[in-house]
Structure formats: C-alpha cells, structure tokens
Amino acid sequence: MRPYIGDILLEKGYLKAEDLDRALACQATRVLGRGRADDWVSTFLIDVARTKYNKRDEFYLGRILTELKLVPEDRMREALEIQSRAPDRRPAGKLEALAQIAGRINGSYNLIDLLSLILVSTGELVEAESASLIVHDHERDALVILMPTGPAAEAVRDLEIPRGRGIASWVYAHGEPVVSNDAAKDERFYPGIDEATGYTSRQILCVPLTVKGRRLGAIEAINRRDGRPFVDADRMLLEMFAAHAGIAIENTRLTLALAQAAEEMEVQKVNVGAIERVRAAALVAVSLLAEVRRTVVPLQGYARRLREEGVDERVLRYSTYMDGEMDRLVQHAEDIVQYLRDDYAPVVAPVDLGELAREFESRAWVECRVSGVALELSIEAGLSVPGDRELLLKGLGHLFRNSRDAMRDGGRFAVAAMRSGDEAVLSVTDSGPGIGPDLFEQVFAPFFTSGKRGGMGLGLAIVRRIVERHGGTVRALPSGEGASFEIRLPVRPAS
C-alpha cells in the first residue's frame, strides 16, 4: 500500500495541513458539483465512482494542488517520484488490513481513494476473487455495480441488477448479510450478471452498506480463491469493513458541507457579523477534525487488539462499539453544521409537553444508567405548545448532556413544565456544581466552556437558537444547588 501524495507533501514540509484540507474540499466540489453537500445518498456514490473510472485528470489531487498554487510543480514532481518508488506494502493479515483502513480514514477525506482501498482490501480480507460496491440508483430504481475488482471488473462495471432480483437486492431490501456457498442453487441468485460476463459466481458473501441507519446498497465478495466456503468470521470482518466505508462516506459529506458553509460566509463579509461567522467556521473545522481523530483512535486500538487476539465472538462487540462511535461523531458534526448554517426553522405543529418529556426519557434512559443520573419529570397535564417536536427534543438533549458532563459522579436531572398565562414555563435543574452569577449570560455564547474538558461549548448556544426560533426565551437562573434554566414558550401560534 503506497502512501498518499498528500501525506508525502505533508511529511516533506511542502504543504500545510489546512491547505491539504482546502484542496480536498475543492476536489470533492469538482466531483459532486455545488449545492450537493447534503445529497449523500446513492447519487453521491455513483458520481464519485464514475469520476474515478472516467480518469478525468482535473479531479486528481496533484493537479488541484498546483492549480491552487499550494505546491510548486517541481515539488509535486518530486513527491510523485517518491510515491512511485515507495514499496506497495500489502497488509500482513486480515486484521492489519482493517487497521490500515482505519488509519487512512483518520488521515484523508479523499473518498475516491478510500472507497478503492476498501474494495481492494475487501478481496484480500476474505480471500475473494472479486469484490464490488453495489448501490441503489433511485433514478433507475435498480442496483448498480460500481468500482468492481477482479477478473470480470470491466465487464460488470455499471451493470444493473433489476429490483427484487439477486442476493445483493435481498441484502439491500432486508438489511441483513448473506453467506451463500452454492450460489447457483440459492433461490435469490440472479444469473443475468454471469450470463452477460461469462464469469461464474460460485460463492457469494454480501453485507449491507448503511450510513447513519440509511441503506445505500451492499458490498459483495465473490468466490474464495482457495475454493473453501465463506464462514461467519468472513461475514463479521466484511461487516466491519462496510462500517468503515460508512465512516468514509459520512466524513467526506460533512467535510464538504463545512467547506461550502465557509464559502457562503466569505460571500457575506459585508458586515461584522459575517466576519465573525467566518472566524467561527474556522474554529468549527478545527474542532471537527479533532473529533474525527478522537473517535478513530479507539477504532484503531480495537483493530490492533483484534490482530493480537484473533477473530472470535468479540469481533461483534467491537464492531458494535465502532458503529456507536460513528453515530456519535455524525450527530456531533451535524449539530455543528446545523448551527453554522442557522438551520433551525421549526416545522410547527401542536406538541404535547407531557408526551415530549416521555419521549425524551425513553431516548435518555441508557445515558442516565451509564452516567448514574436520576431523571425526574413533572409536567402539567394537557399542556401543549406550537413547535417542532424534534428540535425541542434536540434542545432538551443538549441541556441534559450539559448537566451530565458537569455531574461527573452522577446526580439528579429534573424537567418540570406548567402554564403561566399565555406561556408554557419549562424548568430544567440539576444537582451539579452550578453556574456562577457572573456567567449567566456567557454560558449561551458559542464556544464558551467552563469547568469541562474537551467540550466545544455549543450545546447551550444551540438551545438558545432553537428556543428563539420558537418565539421563546431561555435564561439561566440562580439556584441553591446545581444549575437551573427556565424556558418560556408561547402556548398559541404567532398571529
């Protein structure tokens, strides 16, 4: 496995990390076009995969770096020569391949190279003759074979699998893996691809590809090179590879979203507020990068432990941990982008605060048990407000996590609501160390933290933004014990 050109330039001191991020964002924008930052479903992957195989040199990172005058041409030639001379070191074993991919995801947002790496390594990991990324194309309502590897790669690229036909279609529809060691006798097998290519699919291992719970398609490995059957250990490892693919896709989407948000702010530099938002965007980008690294490091650590211990039932537990960490990272990054874009326009409908509190309780109970926090609810019956249920739940979630982080040894988190005239008064209190009177206003400022390590300081800023978009107010109150917040929301829609 040769080093990336960007890594070589960084190591030689010819390129700064922030300039590499700028070039990668430019590359992603050229591949996907503008206005596509949130289009992360099948079209995203189809465009990227076709770009790779069109071999259009305007998408190559080296050319972009020289066009942007970030690296002189002579130094780029030197780096390319170093890359060509570097040994193509292949992983020593299956789990080392997994660790290498984790490292690449941590170090690059170049989705084209990452997906290629994943598919090539998939074949090595399960000792398969070929591997393919299969994505559902909503325009054609069919599964499309993208970025295949192996002896029939050119023949199968971009071929369609009709809806409801084939093992990959079944995996996509049901969200479950399939191990079929006698494919021709499997009633789900679709022979059309073999007939079109002359290739014989004897054994098929196929796992779903999902991003944040949304099904995009499948990753498929065909025919073990040694003729032996695929086993459960192969399935579990391929599922972990699919999880890595999901991380790569989502990280790239979020990086592009942040880059486009920063560009939008540059255009709005006509007032002081816009300039401050540009500075905030830089802080957000740095924090996001730190979060990505903080999350991927334990993933790499687990991969190393797997390599040392061997494949057994713990693989499932470790992959579950990876999925959970990926979800946490994605939610964190999406909160940042949403705040950066001020994307809090509520979809207004009647919201019963009692039902809202019970839904919040059901979502938070696991965190409460793990952190030793007792949740108390006291909501006036029949009290409702016009608002956006999910945004209000998001606001409660940030208040809860703010209190949980402050109560390191556990404690009490209480939510109460009652009507006061034309307003609903929602009170949130905890038994933590509390807030000093001189900080009552500062705690709502973006990026302000006090007494917490590693926090970004956006939680309460997001709460205030959500409440204000609902026509309400939020403030910190003096309290004899712990922190206390009061939210006031109108009980009638604005006329």
URDAJO-V457514 format. One record per residue. N is the residue number from 1. NEAR is the number of other C-alpha atoms within 12 Angstrom. Layout:
BEGIN
N_NEAR ; N_NEAR
END
This chain:
BEGIN
1_24 ; 2_23 ; 3_29 ; 4_31 ; 5_36 ; 6_42 ; 7_29 ; 8_28 ; 9_32 ; 10_24 ; 11_16 ; 12_18 ; 13_17 ; 14_27 ; 15_28 ; 16_20 ; 17_23 ; 18_18 ; 19_24 ; 20_34 ; 21_33 ; 22_33 ; 23_35 ; 24_36 ; 25_38 ; 26_35 ; 27_38 ; 28_43 ; 29_32 ; 30_25 ; 31_36 ; 32_31 ; 33_22 ; 34_21 ; 35_21 ; 36_25 ; 37_31 ; 38_27 ; 39_22 ; 40_31 ; 41_30 ; 42_34 ; 43_28 ; 44_33 ; 45_42 ; 46_35 ; 47_29 ; 48_38 ; 49_34 ; 50_24 ; 51_27 ; 52_29 ; 53_22 ; 54_17 ; 55_14 ; 56_17 ; 57_16 ; 58_21 ; 59_32 ; 60_29 ; 61_39 ; 62_36 ; 63_26 ; 64_31 ; 65_33 ; 66_23 ; 67_19 ; 68_19 ; 69_20 ; 70_28 ; 71_30 ; 72_20 ; 73_19 ; 74_15 ; 75_25 ; 76_29 ; 77_21 ; 78_20 ; 79_29 ; 80_24 ; 81_17 ; 82_22 ; 83_22 ; 84_17 ; 85_14 ; 86_16 ; 87_11 ; 88_12 ; 89_14 ; 90_21 ; 91_22 ; 92_16 ; 93_23 ; 94_32 ; 95_37 ; 96_29 ; 97_36 ; 98_45 ; 99_35 ; 100_36 ; 101_40 ; 102_39 ; 103_31 ; 104_34 ; 105_40 ; 106_31 ; 107_32 ; 108_36 ; 109_37 ; 110_41 ; 111_44 ; 112_38 ; 113_39 ; 114_36 ; 115_41 ; 116_30 ; 117_39 ; 118_44 ; 119_40 ; 120_35 ; 121_43 ; 122_46 ; 123_35 ; 124_34 ; 125_39 ; 126_42 ; 127_30 ; 128_35 ; 129_34 ; 130_38 ; 131_44 ; 132_46 ; 133_48 ; 134_44 ; 135_45 ; 136_41 ; 137_30 ; 138_17 ; 139_13 ; 140_17 ; 141_16 ; 142_27 ; 143_40 ; 144_39 ; 145_37 ; 146_41 ; 147_41 ; 148_38 ; 149_32 ; 150_29 ; 151_23 ; 152_26 ; 153_28 ; 154_20 ; 155_22 ; 156_30 ; 157_32 ; 158_28 ; 159_29 ; 160_28 ; 161_34 ; 162_24 ; 163_25 ; 164_22 ; 165_23 ; 166_35 ; 167_46 ; 168_47 ; 169_40 ; 170_30 ; 171_36 ; 172_36 ; 173_28 ; 174_22 ; 175_25 ; 176_25 ; 177_35 ; 178_39 ; 179_35 ; 180_33 ; 181_26 ; 182_25 ; 183_28 ; 184_20 ; 185_16 ; 186_21 ; 187_15 ; 188_22 ; 189_33 ; 190_27 ; 191_24 ; 192_20 ; 193_29 ; 194_23 ; 195_14 ; 196_18 ; 197_18 ; 198_15 ; 199_22 ; 200_24 ; 201_37 ; 202_29 ; 203_35 ; 204_43 ; 205_46 ; 206_49 ; 207_45 ; 208_41 ; 209_43 ; 210_41 ; 211_31 ; 212_27 ; 213_20 ; 214_21 ; 215_30 ; 216_39 ; 217_46 ; 218_46 ; 219_55 ; 220_51 ; 221_50 ; 222_47 ; 223_33 ; 224_32 ; 225_22 ; 226_13 ; 227_18 ; 228_18 ; 229_25 ; 230_32 ; 231_23 ; 232_24 ; 233_24 ; 234_36 ; 235_32 ; 236_37 ; 237_45 ; 238_45 ; 239_41 ; 240_43 ; 241_50 ; 242_42 ; 243_42 ; 244_45 ; 245_45 ; 246_40 ; 247_44 ; 248_42 ; 249_41 ; 250_38 ; 251_44 ; 252_48 ; 253_37 ; 254_38 ; 255_44 ; 256_41 ; 257_37 ; 258_42 ; 259_37 ; 260_31 ; 261_37 ; 262_31 ; 263_27 ; 264_22 ; 265_27 ; 266_23 ; 267_15 ; 268_17 ; 269_17 ; 270_14 ; 271_13 ; 272_13 ; 273_14 ; 274_22 ; 275_20 ; 276_20 ; 277_28 ; 278_29 ; 279_22 ; 280_29 ; 281_33 ; 282_27 ; 283_24 ; 284_36 ; 285_31 ; 286_22 ; 287_27 ; 288_33 ; 289_31 ; 290_22 ; 291_28 ; 292_37 ; 293_25 ; 294_20 ; 295_32 ; 296_35 ; 297_25 ; 298_25 ; 299_36 ; 300_31 ; 301_24 ; 302_31 ; 303_37 ; 304_26 ; 305_21 ; 306_29 ; 307_25 ; 308_16 ; 309_14 ; 310_19 ; 311_27 ; 312_19 ; 313_16 ; 314_20 ; 315_32 ; 316_23 ; 317_18 ; 318_28 ; 319_31 ; 320_20 ; 321_24 ; 322_32 ; 323_30 ; 324_22 ; 325_27 ; 326_37 ; 327_26 ; 328_21 ; 329_29 ; 330_32 ; 331_24 ; 332_32 ; 333_35 ; 334_30 ; 335_35 ; 336_38 ; 337_35 ; 338_29 ; 339_31 ; 340_37 ; 341_28 ; 342_22 ; 343_19 ; 344_28 ; 345_21 ; 346_24 ; 347_18 ; 348_21 ; 349_19 ; 350_22 ; 351_31 ; 352_27 ; 353_36 ; 354_26 ; 355_25 ; 356_36 ; 357_38 ; 358_22 ; 359_22 ; 360_32 ; 361_28 ; 362_17 ; 363_20 ; 364_29 ; 365_22 ; 366_15 ; 367_23 ; 368_29 ; 369_18 ; 370_15 ; 371_24 ; 372_21 ; 373_30 ; 374_28 ; 375_33 ; 376_26 ; 377_27 ; 378_25 ; 379_26 ; 380_22 ; 381_18 ; 382_18 ; 383_31 ; 384_32 ; 385_36 ; 386_30 ; 387_34 ; 388_29 ; 389_29 ; 390_23 ; 391_33 ; 392_42 ; 393_30 ; 394_34 ; 395_37 ; 396_41 ; 397_35 ; 398_31 ; 399_42 ; 400_42 ; 401_29 ; 402_42 ; 403_42 ; 404_35 ; 405_33 ; 406_30 ; 407_28 ; 408_22 ; 409_18 ; 410_24 ; 411_29 ; 412_31 ; 413_41 ; 414_33 ; 415_35 ; 416_32 ; 417_34 ; 418_30 ; 419_25 ; 420_16 ; 421_13 ; 422_18 ; 423_25 ; 424_36 ; 425_32 ; 426_41 ; 427_34 ; 428_38 ; 429_40 ; 430_36 ; 431_31 ; 432_28 ; 433_27 ; 434_29 ; 435_32 ; 436_21 ; 437_17 ; 438_13 ; 439_20 ; 440_24 ; 441_21 ; 442_22 ; 443_34 ; 444_31 ; 445_22 ; 446_29 ; 447_28 ; 448_23 ; 449_24 ; 450_25 ; 451_22 ; 452_19 ; 453_13 ; 454_16 ; 455_23 ; 456_32 ; 457_33 ; 458_37 ; 459_33 ; 460_39 ; 461_33 ; 462_42 ; 463_40 ; 464_39 ; 465_35 ; 466_41 ; 467_37 ; 468_26 ; 469_28 ; 470_36 ; 471_28 ; 472_30 ; 473_25 ; 474_34 ; 475_30 ; 476_31 ; 477_26 ; 478_20 ; 479_22 ; 480_16 ; 481_18 ; 482_27 ; 483_36 ; 484_35 ; 485_39 ; 486_32 ; 487_38 ; 488_31 ; 489_38 ; 490_31 ; 491_29 ; 492_23 ; 493_20 ; 494_15 ; 495_6
END
